[in-house]
């Protein structure tokens, strides 16, 4: 399941201030945390680099298109 989520790319063609992208990122991270909690039995994990990092969702999977420069700045800040 984690490998499926990490390969997803989310695009919002009219992102405005990025609310959809932000909420989608938060929801996917919560889902990922739930899966990791089930896999590792609630043990605390210390992330590493690359393949050793249990967190697979990346902010680089989220793209938005917006023509308003101020809204773009707000969306970047929110993410």
Buried (B, 14 or more C-beta within 10 A) or exposed (E): EBEEBBEEEEEBEEBBBBEBBBEBBEEBBEBBEEBBEEEEEEEEEEEEEEEEEBEBBEEEBBEBEBEEEEBBEBBEEBE
